[in-house]
Amino acid sequence: MRRVTELSLVSDREHYDDLVVRSLCRARVSIWIATATLKDVHIEAPVGTAARARGRYVSLVEHFVSLVRAGVEIRILHGAAPSRRLRASLAAAQELGAPGFELRQCPRVHLKLVVVDGAAVYLGSANFTGAGLGAKGEGRRNFEMGVVLDDDVLLDAVQSRFDRIWSGRECGACKLRSICPKPLDQRAAPTSPTSASAGVSPGRPRKRRASRRAGRGSK
C-alpha cells in the first residue's frame, strides 16, 4: 500500500517519553499492542506520589489497572510467553482480566506496533520490553527506531491485520499449528491472567472510527 502522509520519527529514549508516557499512559478508549517479546516494563511512579519523590519505578501493570478501571480496553498480542516478572505482576493485579484486559499468544507474531485510541499507531523495531521502550538507563537501552502516524487508511489496514491474527482467522492455514501453545481459533476461557494467553472475550474489537471520535472528544 502506497500512501503520502505525515509521520513523526521516534528513536531510543523517545519511545519512553513520547510513546509510553505521553501516549499510552494517557489512553482514553483503547490500547492495542503487538510484540514478539513481552516483559514487565517499569515506569516512573505517578507525579505527586511518595514513590515518585523517592525516584521509584513501578510496573506498567499498575498503570494498566488504572486505565482498565477508567474503561480503557487493552489488548496485547505477543509471540513468546510473557516473562516471569510480568506473570508475577499480572498475578498481583487481580483486577486485570477479560474483557477489559486481554493477552493472546501467537508464535508467528514478530510485528511491533502500538495503537492508542484508534487514533494513532506506532510501527517500529521496539518490542514491549524495558530495553526496547527506552525505560532502561543511558547505555543500557536498545537502539530502536520507529514512526508514529495517524493516517486513516493506514490505521484501518494496521488494525485489520491485528484483528485478523487476534481473532484466529490466520490459524486454519498455519504451518506452525502443531507447536502453538493455544491456537487462537480454539481458545478456551482462561482461569488466570498469569497464563501465557490471558483474558478472552468474544466478538470484534471496538470500531476504530468510534474510538477515534471518543479519543478526540476527550482531549
BAKOL-650869 format. One record per atom (N, C-alpha, C): residue number from 0; atom name; x, y, z. Coordinates in nm, 2 decimals, m for minus. Example, Ala and Ser with C-alpha at 12.3 -4.5 7.8 and 13.67 -1.06 7.14 Angstrom:
<rs>
R:0:N:1.32:m0.57:0.78
R:0:CA:1.23:m0.45:0.78
R:0:C:1.32:m0.33:0.78
R:1:N:1.28:m0.22:0.71
R:1:CA:1.37:m0.11:0.71
R:1:C:1.29:0.00:0.79
</rs>
This chain:
<rs>
R:0:N:0.08:m0.12:0.00
R:0:CA:0.00:0.00:0.00
R:0:C:0.09:0.12:0.00
R:1:N:0.06:0.22:m0.09
R:1:CA:0.14:0.34:m0.10
R:1:C:0.05:0.46:m0.06
R:2:N:0.10:0.53:0.04
R:2:CA:0.03:0.65:0.09
R:2:C:0.13:0.77:0.11
R:3:N:0.08:0.89:0.08
R:3:CA:0.15:1.01:0.11
R:3:C:0.09:1.06:0.24
R:4:N:0.17:1.06:0.35
R:4:CA:0.11:1.10:0.48
R:4:C:0.22:1.16:0.57
R:5:N:0.18:1.23:0.67
R:5:CA:0.27:1.29:0.77
R:5:C:0.30:1.18:0.88
R:6:N:0.42:1.18:0.93
R:6:CA:0.45:1.10:1.04
R:6:C:0.57:1.16:1.12
R:7:N:0.59:1.10:1.24
R:7:CA:0.70:1.15:1.32
R:7:C:0.79:1.04:1.35
R:8:N:0.92:1.06:1.36
R:8:CA:1.02:0.96:1.39
R:8:C:1.04:0.95:1.54
R:9:N:1.05:0.83:1.59
R:9:CA:1.07:0.80:1.73
R:9:C:1.20:0.71:1.74
R:10:N:1.29:0.75:1.82
R:10:CA:1.41:0.67:1.84
R:10:C:1.45:0.67:1.98
R:11:N:1.51:0.55:2.02
R:11:CA:1.58:0.53:2.15
R:11:C:1.49:0.58:2.27
R:12:N:1.54:0.68:2.35
R:12:CA:1.47:0.72:2.47
R:12:C:1.33:0.78:2.44
R:13:N:1.31:0.83:2.31
R:13:CA:1.18:0.89:2.28
R:13:C:1.07:0.79:2.28
R:14:N:1.10:0.66:2.27
R:14:CA:1.00:0.56:2.29
R:14:C:0.93:0.57:2.43
R:15:N:1.02:0.59:2.53
R:15:CA:0.96:0.61:2.67
R:15:C:0.89:0.74:2.68
R:16:N:0.95:0.85:2.65
R:16:CA:0.89:0.98:2.67
R:16:C:0.77:1.00:2.59
R:17:N:0.77:0.97:2.46
R:17:CA:0.66:1.01:2.37
R:17:C:0.56:0.89:2.36
R:18:N:0.61:0.77:2.34
R:18:CA:0.51:0.66:2.32
R:18:C:0.45:0.61:2.45
R:19:N:0.53:0.59:2.55
R:19:CA:0.48:0.53:2.67
R:19:C:0.41:0.64:2.76
R:20:N:0.49:0.74:2.80
R:20:CA:0.44:0.84:2.89
R:20:C:0.33:0.93:2.83
R:21:N:0.36:0.99:2.72
R:21:CA:0.27:1.09:2.66
R:21:C:0.15:1.03:2.58
R:22:N:0.16:0.91:2.54
R:22:CA:0.06:0.85:2.46
R:22:C:m0.01:0.73:2.53
R:23:N:0.06:0.63:2.55
R:23:CA:0.00:0.50:2.60
R:23:C:m0.06:0.53:2.74
R:24:N:0.01:0.60:2.83
R:24:CA:m0.04:0.62:2.96
R:24:C:m0.16:0.72:2.97
R:25:N:m0.18:0.79:2.86
R:25:CA:m0.29:0.88:2.86
R:25:C:m0.41:0.83:2.77
R:26:N:m0.41:0.70:2.74
R:26:CA:m0.52:0.65:2.66
R:26:C:m0.66:0.67:2.72
R:27:N:m0.76:0.69:2.64
R:27:CA:m0.89:0.72:2.69
R:27:C:m0.99:0.61:2.65
R:28:N:m0.96:0.54:2.54
R:28:CA:m1.06:0.44:2.49
R:28:C:m1.00:0.30:2.48
R:29:N:m0.88:0.29:2.41
R:29:CA:m0.83:0.15:2.38
R:29:C:m0.68:0.16:2.36
R:30:N:m0.61:0.05:2.39
R:30:CA:m0.47:0.03:2.35
R:30:C:m0.46:m0.11:2.29
R:31:N:m0.40:m0.12:2.17
R:31:CA:m0.37:m0.25:2.11
R:31:C:m0.22:m0.25:2.09
R:32:N:m0.16:m0.36:2.14
R:32:CA:m0.02:m0.38:2.13
R:32:C:0.02:m0.51:2.07
R:33:N:0.11:m0.51:1.98
R:33:CA:0.17:m0.63:1.92
R:33:C:0.32:m0.63:1.94
R:34:N:0.37:m0.75:1.99
R:34:CA:0.52:m0.75:2.02
R:34:C:0.56:m0.90:2.01
R:35:N:0.69:m0.92:1.97
R:35:CA:0.74:m1.05:1.97
R:35:C:0.78:m1.10:2.11
R:36:N:0.83:m1.00:2.19
R:36:CA:0.88:m1.03:2.32
R:36:C:0.80:m0.94:2.42
R:37:N:0.75:m1.00:2.53
R:37:CA:0.67:m0.93:2.62
R:37:C:0.73:m0.94:2.77
R:38:N:0.77:m0.82:2.82
R:38:CA:0.83:m0.82:2.95
R:38:C:0.76:m0.72:3.04
R:39:N:0.80:m0.72:3.17
R:39:CA:0.74:m0.63:3.27
R:39:C:0.81:m0.49:3.26
R:40:N:0.75:m0.40:3.19
R:40:CA:0.81:m0.27:3.17
R:40:C:0.78:m0.18:3.30
R:41:N:0.89:m0.12:3.35
R:41:CA:0.87:m0.03:3.47
R:41:C:0.88:0.12:3.42
R:42:N:0.80:0.20:3.48
R:42:CA:0.80:0.34:3.45
R:42:C:0.81:0.42:3.58
R:43:N:0.84:0.55:3.57
R:43:CA:0.84:0.64:3.69
R:43:C:0.71:0.64:3.76
R:44:N:0.71:0.64:3.89
R:44:CA:0.59:0.64:3.97
R:44:C:0.51:0.77:3.94
R:45:N:0.38:0.78:3.96
R:45:CA:0.30:0.89:3.92
R:45:C:0.35:1.02:4.00
R:46:N:0.33:1.13:3.93
R:46:CA:0.37:1.26:3.99
R:46:C:0.29:1.29:4.11
R:47:N:0.35:1.34:4.21
R:47:CA:0.27:1.37:4.34
R:47:C:0.27:1.26:4.44
R:48:N:0.32:1.14:4.41
R:48:CA:0.32:1.03:4.50
R:48:C:0.46:1.03:4.57
R:49:N:0.45:0.96:4.69
R:49:CA:0.57:0.95:4.77
R:49:C:0.68:0.86:4.69
R:50:N:0.63:0.77:4.62
R:50:CA:0.72:0.68:4.54
R:50:C:0.79:0.76:4.43
R:51:N:0.72:0.86:4.37
R:51:CA:0.79:0.95:4.27
R:51:C:0.90:1.03:4.34
R:52:N:0.86:1.08:4.46
R:52:CA:0.96:1.17:4.53
R:52:C:1.09:1.09:4.57
R:53:N:1.07:0.96:4.59
R:53:CA:1.19:0.87:4.62
R:53:C:1.25:0.82:4.49
R:54:N:1.20:0.86:4.37
R:54:CA:1.26:0.82:4.25
R:54:C:1.23:0.67:4.21
R:55:N:1.12:0.62:4.27
R:55:CA:1.09:0.48:4.24
R:55:C:1.03:0.46:4.10
R:56:N:1.05:0.34:4.05
R:56:CA:0.98:0.30:3.93
R:56:C:0.88:0.19:3.96
R:57:N:0.77:0.19:3.89
R:57:CA:0.66:0.09:3.92
R:57:C:0.63:0.01:3.79
R:58:N:0.58:m0.11:3.81
R:58:CA:0.54:m0.18:3.69
R:58:C:0.43:m0.11:3.61
R:59:N:0.44:m0.11:3.48
R:59:CA:0.34:m0.06:3.40
R:59:C:0.20:m0.12:3.42
R:60:N:0.21:m0.25:3.47
R:60:CA:0.08:m0.32:3.50
R:60:C:0.00:m0.24:3.60
R:61:N:0.06:m0.17:3.69
R:61:CA:m0.02:m0.09:3.79
R:61:C:m0.09:0.02:3.71
R:62:N:m0.03:0.08:3.61
R:62:CA:m0.10:0.18:3.53
R:62:C:m0.21:0.12:3.45
R:63:N:m0.19:0.00:3.40
R:63:CA:m0.29:m0.07:3.32
R:63:C:m0.41:m0.09:3.41
R:64:N:m0.40:m0.12:3.54
R:64:CA:m0.51:m0.13:3.63
R:64:C:m0.59:0.00:3.63
R:65:N:m0.52:0.11:3.64
R:65:CA:m0.59:0.24:3.65
R:65:C:m0.67:0.27:3.52
R:66:N:m0.61:0.23:3.40
R:66:CA:m0.67:0.25:3.27
R:66:C:m0.79:0.17:3.26
R:67:N:m0.78:0.04:3.30
R:67:CA:m0.90:m0.05:3.28
R:67:C:m1.01:0.00:3.37
R:68:N:m0.98:0.04:3.49
R:68:CA:m1.08:0.10:3.58
R:68:C:m1.16:0.22:3.51
R:69:N:m1.08:0.29:3.43
R:69:CA:m1.14:0.41:3.36
R:69:C:m1.21:0.37:3.24
R:70:N:m1.22:0.24:3.21
R:70:CA:m1.29:0.19:3.09
R:70:C:m1.21:0.17:2.96
R:71:N:m1.07:0.18:2.97
R:71:CA:m0.99:0.16:2.86
R:71:C:m0.97:0.01:2.83
R:72:N:m0.99:m0.03:2.71
R:72:CA:m0.97:m0.16:2.66
R:72:C:m0.83:m0.19:2.62
R:73:N:m0.76:m0.29:2.68
R:73:CA:m0.62:m0.32:2.65
R:73:C:m0.61:m0.46:2.59
R:74:N:m0.55:m0.47:2.47
R:74:CA:m0.53:m0.60:2.41
R:74:C:m0.38:m0.61:2.37
R:75:N:m0.32:m0.72:2.41
R:75:CA:m0.18:m0.74:2.38
R:75:C:m0.16:m0.87:2.30
R:76:N:m0.11:m0.87:2.18
R:76:CA:m0.08:m0.98:2.10
R:76:C:0.07:m1.00:2.10
R:77:N:0.11:m1.12:2.15
R:77:CA:0.26:m1.15:2.17
R:77:C:0.30:m1.28:2.11
R:78:N:0.43:m1.29:2.07
R:78:CA:0.49:m1.41:2.01
R:78:C:0.54:m1.51:2.11
R:79:N:0.62:m1.47:2.20
R:79:CA:0.68:m1.55:2.31
R:79:C:0.60:m1.54:2.43
R:80:N:0.61:m1.64:2.52
R:80:CA:0.54:m1.63:2.65
R:80:C:0.59:m1.51:2.73
R:81:N:0.50:m1.45:2.81
R:81:CA:0.54:m1.33:2.89
R:81:C:0.65:m1.37:2.99
R:82:N:0.74:m1.27:3.02
R:82:CA:0.84:m1.30:3.12
R:82:C:0.79:m1.34:3.25
R:83:N:0.88:m1.40:3.33
R:83:CA:0.83:m1.44:3.47
R:83:C:0.79:m1.33:3.55
R:84:N:0.87:m1.22:3.54
R:84:CA:0.83:m1.10:3.62
R:84:C:0.70:m1.04:3.58
R:85:N:0.67:m1.04:3.45
R:85:CA:0.54:m0.99:3.41
R:85:C:0.43:m1.08:3.46
R:86:N:0.45:m1.21:3.45
R:86:CA:0.34:m1.30:3.51
R:86:C:0.32:m1.28:3.65
R:87:N:0.43:m1.25:3.73
R:87:CA:0.41:m1.22:3.87
R:87:C:0.33:m1.09:3.89
R:88:N:0.36:m0.99:3.81
R:88:CA:0.29:m0.86:3.82
R:88:C:0.14:m0.88:3.79
R:89:N:0.11:m0.96:3.69
R:89:CA:m0.02:m0.98:3.65
R:89:C:m0.10:m1.06:3.76
R:90:N:m0.03:m1.15:3.82
R:90:CA:m0.09:m1.23:3.93
R:90:C:m0.13:m1.14:4.05
R:91:N:m0.05:m1.04:4.07
R:91:CA:m0.08:m0.95:4.18
R:91:C:m0.19:m0.85:4.14
R:92:N:m0.22:m0.83:4.02
R:92:CA:m0.32:m0.74:3.97
R:92:C:m0.45:m0.81:3.94
R:93:N:m0.52:m0.85:4.04
R:93:CA:m0.64:m0.93:4.02
R:93:C:m0.75:m0.87:3.94
R:94:N:m0.75:m0.73:3.93
R:94:CA:m0.85:m0.67:3.85
R:94:C:m0.83:m0.68:3.70
R:95:N:m0.71:m0.72:3.66
R:95:CA:m0.69:m0.73:3.51
R:95:C:m0.74:m0.87:3.46
R:96:N:m0.83:m0.86:3.37
R:96:CA:m0.89:m0.98:3.31
R:96:C:m0.99:m0.94:3.20
R:97:N:m1.04:m1.04:3.13
R:97:CA:m1.13:m1.01:3.02
R:97:C:m1.26:m0.95:3.08
R:98:N:m1.33:m0.87:3.01
R:98:CA:m1.30:m0.82:2.87
R:98:C:m1.21:m0.70:2.86
R:99:N:m1.18:m0.63:2.98
R:99:CA:m1.10:m0.51:2.97
R:99:C:m0.96:m0.53:2.94
R:100:N:m0.90:m0.64:2.98
R:100:CA:m0.76:m0.66:2.96
R:100:C:m0.74:m0.80:2.91
R:101:N:m0.67:m0.82:2.79
R:101:CA:m0.65:m0.95:2.74
R:101:C:m0.51:m0.97:2.68
R:102:N:m0.45:m1.08:2.69
R:102:CA:m0.33:m1.12:2.63
R:102:C:m0.36:m1.24:2.54
R:103:N:m0.31:m1.24:2.42
R:103:CA:m0.32:m1.36:2.33
R:103:C:m0.19:m1.39:2.27
R:104:N:m0.15:m1.51:2.26
R:104:CA:m0.02:m1.55:2.21
R:104:C:m0.03:m1.62:2.08
R:105:N:0.06:m1.58:1.98
R:105:CA:0.07:m1.65:1.85
R:105:C:0.22:m1.65:1.82
R:106:N:0.28:m1.77:1.81
R:106:CA:0.43:m1.78:1.79
R:106:C:0.48:m1.72:1.66
R:107:N:0.39:m1.69:1.57
R:107:CA:0.43:m1.62:1.45
R:107:C:0.44:m1.47:1.46
R:108:N:0.39:m1.42:1.57
R:108:CA:0.39:m1.27:1.58
R:108:C:0.53:m1.22:1.60
R:109:N:0.57:m1.13:1.51
R:109:CA:0.70:m1.06:1.52
R:109:C:0.68:m0.91:1.50
R:110:N:0.56:m0.87:1.46
R:110:CA:0.54:m0.73:1.44
R:110:C:0.54:m0.65:1.57
R:111:N:0.58:m0.53:1.56
R:111:CA:0.58:m0.44:1.68
R:111:C:0.50:m0.32:1.65
R:112:N:0.39:m0.30:1.72
R:112:CA:0.30:m0.19:1.70
R:112:C:0.23:m0.15:1.83
R:113:N:0.19:m0.03:1.84
R:113:CA:0.10:0.02:1.95
R:113:C:0.00:0.11:1.88
R:114:N:m0.13:0.08:1.90
R:114:CA:m0.24:0.17:1.85
R:114:C:m0.31:0.22:1.98
R:115:N:m0.32:0.36:1.99
R:115:CA:m0.38:0.42:2.10
R:115:C:m0.51:0.49:2.06
R:116:N:m0.62:0.45:2.12
R:116:CA:m0.75:0.52:2.10
R:116:C:m0.80:0.51:1.95
R:117:N:m0.74:0.41:1.88
R:117:CA:m0.78:0.40:1.74
R:117:C:m0.74:0.53:1.66
R:118:N:m0.65:0.61:1.71
R:118:CA:m0.63:0.74:1.65
R:118:C:m0.48:0.76:1.60
R:119:N:m0.39:0.68:1.66
R:119:CA:m0.25:0.69:1.62
R:119:C:m0.19:0.56:1.64
R:120:N:m0.09:0.53:1.55
R:120:CA:m0.02:0.40:1.56
R:120:C:0.13:0.42:1.55
R:121:N:0.20:0.34:1.64
R:121:CA:0.35:0.33:1.63
R:121:C:0.38:0.21:1.56
R:122:N:0.47:0.21:1.46
R:122:CA:0.52:0.10:1.39
R:122:C:0.67:0.11:1.39
R:123:N:0.74:0.01:1.44
R:123:CA:0.89:0.02:1.45
R:123:C:0.95:m0.11:1.50
R:124:N:1.07:m0.09:1.55
R:124:CA:1.16:m0.21:1.59
R:124:C:1.14:m0.25:1.73
R:125:N:1.08:m0.17:1.82
R:125:CA:1.08:m0.19:1.96
R:125:C:0.98:m0.30:2.01
R:126:N:1.03:m0.40:2.08
R:126:CA:0.95:m0.49:2.15
R:126:C:0.90:m0.43:2.28
R:127:N:0.79:m0.49:2.34
R:127:CA:0.73:m0.43:2.46
R:127:C:0.82:m0.48:2.58
R:128:N:0.93:m0.42:2.59
R:128:CA:1.03:m0.45:2.70
R:128:C:1.09:m0.32:2.75
R:129:N:1.15:m0.32:2.87
R:129:CA:1.21:m0.20:2.92
R:129:C:1.32:m0.15:2.83
R:130:N:1.40:m0.24:2.78
R:130:CA:1.51:m0.20:2.69
R:130:C:1.46:m0.15:2.56
R:131:N:1.36:m0.21:2.51
R:131:CA:1.30:m0.17:2.38
R:131:C:1.23:m0.04:2.38
R:132:N:1.16:m0.01:2.49
R:132:CA:1.08:0.11:2.50
R:132:C:1.15:0.22:2.57
R:133:N:1.28:0.21:2.59
R:133:CA:1.36:0.32:2.64
R:133:C:1.35:0.34:2.79
R:134:N:1.30:0.24:2.86
R:134:CA:1.28:0.26:3.01
R:134:C:1.41:0.23:3.08
R:135:N:1.51:0.17:3.02
R:135:CA:1.64:0.15:3.08
R:135:C:1.73:0.27:3.08
R:136:N:1.83:0.27:3.16
R:136:CA:1.92:0.39:3.17
R:136:C:2.01:0.40:3.04
R:137:N:2.07:0.52:3.04
R:137:CA:2.16:0.55:2.93
R:137:C:2.27:0.45:2.92
R:138:N:2.29:0.40:2.80
R:138:CA:2.39:0.29:2.78
R:138:C:2.34:0.15:2.80
R:139:N:2.22:0.14:2.85
R:139:CA:2.16:0.00:2.87
R:139:C:2.04:m0.02:2.78
R:140:N:1.97:0.08:2.73
R:140:CA:1.85:0.06:2.65
R:140:C:1.90:0.02:2.51
R:141:N:1.81:m0.04:2.43
R:141:CA:1.84:m0.08:2.30
R:141:C:1.84:0.04:2.21
R:142:N:1.91:0.03:2.09
R:142:CA:1.89:0.13:1.98
R:142:C:1.77:0.08:1.90
R:143:N:1.67:0.17:1.91
R:143:CA:1.54:0.14:1.84
R:143:C:1.49:0.26:1.76
R:144:N:1.41:0.23:1.66
R:144:CA:1.36:0.34:1.58
R:144:C:1.22:0.29:1.52
R:145:N:1.13:0.39:1.51
R:145:CA:1.00:0.37:1.45
R:145:C:0.93:0.50:1.41
R:146:N:0.81:0.49:1.36
R:146:CA:0.73:0.60:1.32
R:146:C:0.60:0.60:1.39
R:147:N:0.54:0.72:1.41
R:147:CA:0.40:0.74:1.46
R:147:C:0.33:0.81:1.35
R:148:N:0.21:0.76:1.32
R:148:CA:0.12:0.83:1.22
R:148:C:m0.02:0.81:1.26
R:149:N:m0.11:0.90:1.19
R:149:CA:m0.25:0.90:1.22
R:149:C:m0.33:0.89:1.09
R:150:N:m0.28:0.84:0.99
R:150:CA:m0.34:0.83:0.86
R:150:C:m0.46:0.73:0.87
R:151:N:m0.58:0.77:0.83
R:151:CA:m0.70:0.69:0.85
R:151:C:m0.69:0.55:0.77
R:152:N:m0.64:0.56:0.65
R:152:CA:m0.64:0.44:0.57
R:152:C:m0.53:0.34:0.62
R:153:N:m0.42:0.39:0.66
R:153:CA:m0.31:0.31:0.72
R:153:C:m0.36:0.25:0.85
R:154:N:m0.42:0.33:0.93
R:154:CA:m0.48:0.28:1.06
R:154:C:m0.57:0.17:1.04
R:155:N:m0.66:0.18:0.94
R:155:CA:m0.76:0.08:0.91
R:155:C:m0.68:m0.05:0.87
R:156:N:m0.58:m0.04:0.79
R:156:CA:m0.50:m0.16:0.75
R:156:C:m0.43:m0.22:0.86
R:157:N:m0.37:m0.14:0.95
R:157:CA:m0.30:m0.20:1.06
R:157:C:m0.39:m0.27:1.16
R:158:N:m0.50:m0.21:1.19
R:158:CA:m0.60:m0.27:1.28
R:158:C:m0.67:m0.39:1.23
R:159:N:m0.69:m0.39:1.10
R:159:CA:m0.75:m0.50:1.03
R:159:C:m0.66:m0.62:1.04
R:160:N:m0.53:m0.60:1.02
R:160:CA:m0.43:m0.71:1.03
R:160:C:m0.42:m0.76:1.17
R:161:N:m0.41:m0.67:1.27
R:161:CA:m0.41:m0.71:1.41
R:161:C:m0.53:m0.79:1.44
R:162:N:m0.65:m0.75:1.40
R:162:CA:m0.77:m0.82:1.43
R:162:C:m0.78:m0.96:1.37
R:163:N:m0.72:m0.97:1.25
R:163:CA:m0.73:m1.10:1.18
R:163:C:m0.64:m1.20:1.26
R:164:N:m0.53:m1.16:1.31
R:164:CA:m0.45:m1.25:1.39
R:164:C:m0.52:m1.28:1.52
R:165:N:m0.56:m1.17:1.59
R:165:CA:m0.62:m1.17:1.72
R:165:C:m0.74:m1.27:1.72
R:166:N:m0.82:m1.27:1.62
R:166:CA:m0.95:m1.34:1.62
R:166:C:m0.93:m1.49:1.57
R:167:N:m0.80:m1.52:1.53
R:167:CA:m0.77:m1.66:1.49
R:167:C:m0.80:m1.69:1.35
R:168:N:m0.82:m1.59:1.27
R:168:CA:m0.86:m1.62:1.13
R:168:C:m0.73:m1.65:1.04
R:169:N:m0.62:m1.65:1.10
R:169:CA:m0.49:m1.69:1.03
R:169:C:m0.46:m1.84:1.08
R:170:N:m0.53:m1.89:1.17
R:170:CA:m0.49:m2.02:1.23
R:170:C:m0.51:m2.14:1.14
R:171:N:m0.62:m2.14:1.06
R:171:CA:m0.65:m2.26:0.98
R:171:C:m0.54:m2.30:0.89
R:172:N:m0.47:m2.21:0.83
R:172:CA:m0.37:m2.25:0.73
R:172:C:m0.23:m2.24:0.79
R:173:N:m0.22:m2.22:0.92
R:173:CA:m0.09:m2.20:0.98
R:173:C:m0.01:m2.33:0.98
R:174:N:0.12:m2.33:0.94
R:174:CA:0.21:m2.44:0.93
R:174:C:0.27:m2.47:1.07
R:175:N:0.26:m2.38:1.16
R:175:CA:0.31:m2.40:1.30
R:175:C:0.21:m2.44:1.40
R:176:N:0.09:m2.48:1.35
R:176:CA:m0.02:m2.51:1.44
R:176:C:0.02:m2.62:1.54
R:177:N:0.10:m2.71:1.50
R:177:CA:0.14:m2.83:1.59
R:177:C:0.22:m2.79:1.71
R:178:N:0.29:m2.67:1.70
R:178:CA:0.37:m2.63:1.81
R:178:C:0.31:m2.51:1.88
R:179:N:0.20:m2.47:1.84
R:179:CA:0.13:m2.35:1.90
R:179:C:0.08:m2.39:2.04
R:180:N:0.11:m2.31:2.14
R:180:CA:0.06:m2.34:2.28
R:180:C:m0.09:m2.34:2.29
R:181:N:m0.16:m2.25:2.21
R:181:CA:m0.30:m2.24:2.22
R:181:C:m0.35:m2.17:2.09
R:182:N:m0.39:m2.25:1.99
R:182:CA:m0.44:m2.18:1.87
R:182:C:m0.55:m2.09:1.90
R:183:N:m0.54:m1.97:1.84
R:183:CA:m0.64:m1.87:1.87
R:183:C:m0.78:m1.90:1.82
R:184:N:m0.79:m1.99:1.73
R:184:CA:m0.93:m2.03:1.68
R:184:C:m0.99:m2.14:1.77
R:185:N:m0.91:m2.18:1.87
R:185:CA:m0.96:m2.29:1.96
R:185:C:m0.94:m2.26:2.10
R:186:N:m0.95:m2.13:2.14
R:186:CA:m0.92:m2.09:2.27
R:186:C:m1.03:m2.13:2.37
R:187:N:m0.99:m2.17:2.49
R:187:CA:m1.09:m2.19:2.60
R:187:C:m1.07:m2.07:2.69
R:188:N:m1.17:m2.04:2.77
R:188:CA:m1.17:m1.93:2.86
R:188:C:m1.06:m1.96:2.96
R:189:N:m0.97:m1.86:2.99
R:189:CA:m0.86:m1.88:3.08
R:189:C:m0.91:m1.88:3.22
R:190:N:m0.83:m1.94:3.31
R:190:CA:m0.86:m1.94:3.45
R:190:C:m0.79:m1.84:3.53
R:191:N:m0.68:m1.78:3.47
R:191:CA:m0.60:m1.69:3.54
R:191:C:m0.53:m1.59:3.45
R:192:N:m0.51:m1.47:3.49
R:192:CA:m0.43:m1.37:3.40
R:192:C:m0.28:m1.40:3.40
R:193:N:m0.24:m1.50:3.47
R:193:CA:m0.10:m1.54:3.47
R:193:C:m0.06:m1.64:3.36
R:194:N:m0.16:m1.69:3.29
R:194:CA:m0.14:m1.78:3.18
R:194:C:m0.07:m1.71:3.07
R:195:N:m0.01:m1.79:2.98
R:195:CA:0.06:m1.73:2.86
R:195:C:m0.03:m1.65:2.78
R:196:N:m0.16:m1.68:2.78
R:196:CA:m0.26:m1.61:2.70
R:196:C:m0.37:m1.58:2.79
R:197:N:m0.38:m1.45:2.84
R:197:CA:m0.47:m1.43:2.95
R:197:C:m0.59:m1.34:2.90
R:198:N:m0.71:m1.37:2.94
R:198:CA:m0.82:m1.29:2.91
R:198:C:m0.88:m1.31:2.77
R:199:N:m1.00:m1.36:2.76
R:199:CA:m1.06:m1.38:2.63
R:199:C:m1.20:m1.34:2.63
R:200:N:m1.24:m1.27:2.53
R:200:CA:m1.39:m1.23:2.52
R:200:C:m1.42:m1.24:2.37
R:201:N:m1.55:m1.28:2.34
R:201:CA:m1.59:m1.30:2.21
R:201:C:m1.62:m1.17:2.14
R:202:N:m1.63:m1.17:2.01
R:202:CA:m1.67:m1.05:1.93
R:202:C:m1.55:m0.97:1.88
R:203:N:m1.58:m0.88:1.79
R:203:CA:m1.47:m0.80:1.74
R:203:C:m1.43:m0.68:1.83
R:204:N:m1.31:m0.63:1.82
R:204:CA:m1.27:m0.51:1.90
R:204:C:m1.36:m0.39:1.86
R:205:N:m1.35:m0.29:1.94
R:205:CA:m1.42:m0.17:1.91
R:205:C:m1.39:m0.11:1.77
R:206:N:m1.48:m0.05:1.71
R:206:CA:m1.46:0.01:1.57
R:206:C:m1.36:0.12:1.59
R:207:N:m1.26:0.13:1.50
R:207:CA:m1.16:0.23:1.51
R:207:C:m1.21:0.37:1.50
R:208:N:m1.31:0.40:1.41
R:208:CA:m1.36:0.53:1.39
R:208:C:m1.43:0.58:1.52
R:209:N:m1.51:0.49:1.58
R:209:CA:m1.58:0.53:1.70
R:209:C:m1.47:0.56:1.81
R:210:N:m1.37:0.48:1.82
R:210:CA:m1.26:0.50:1.92
R:210:C:m1.19:0.64:1.89
R:211:N:m1.17:0.67:1.76
R:211:CA:m1.11:0.79:1.72
R:211:C:m1.19:0.91:1.76
R:212:N:m1.32:0.91:1.74
R:212:CA:m1.40:1.02:1.78
R:212:C:m1.40:1.03:1.93
R:213:N:m1.41:0.92:2.01
R:213:CA:m1.40:0.93:2.15
R:213:C:m1.27:0.99:2.20
R:214:N:m1.16:0.95:2.14
R:214:CA:m1.03:1.00:2.17
R:214:C:m1.02:1.15:2.15
R:215:N:m1.07:1.19:2.04
R:215:CA:m1.06:1.34:2.02
R:215:C:m1.15:1.42:2.11
R:216:N:m1.26:1.36:2.15
R:216:CA:m1.36:1.43:2.23
R:216:C:m1.30:1.44:2.37
R:217:N:m1.21:1.36:2.41
R:217:CA:m1.16:1.36:2.55
R:217:C:m1.04:1.45:2.56
R:218:N:m0.99:1.51:2.46
R:218:CA:m0.87:1.59:2.47
R:218:C:m0.90:1.72:2.53
</rs>
